[in-house]
Amino acid sequence: MRTLHIVTDPNDPLPLRVVEQDGASSAAILLLQDGVFAQVERGDVYACADDVRARGVASPCTLVDYDGIIDLIFSHDQVICWH
């Protein structure tokens, strides 16, 4: 089962621990809002292009627009939003 983890708080270590325990091959991470400041270097990691641009940061993640975010949500079996 593929799980998408939506992360908005770069200082919350719990989402990354859960991804590690579940196995990076079955999970993807989507960074939104201040979550784009998170340093994530494993698995499929995506970041909202508008949030990256608004915060003036560079991101090594795959940048997605809002249509891409919708595609990510519907292409995964389960979505977990971390707040």
C-alpha positions, 0 to 999 in steps of 0.5 A: 500500500502506497502512503503519501505523508503531507508534512507542514512542520519542518521541526516535527521528527515524527513523520520522518520516523514513521516513513522510515519504519514503514519503509521508504519504498512504500511512502512518499512525502509532500512538503507544503507551507513551512514544510518545504524547509525540511531536510529530507533526503530519502524516498520520493519527496515532493514540494509545492513549487509555490511554497518553495518560491514564496519562501525563497528557498532552493529545494532538491525535492521534485517540485509540483504545482497544485494539479500535481498535488491532486495527482499525488493524492489520488495516486496513493492508497492512503494520505496522512496529513501531519500538522 
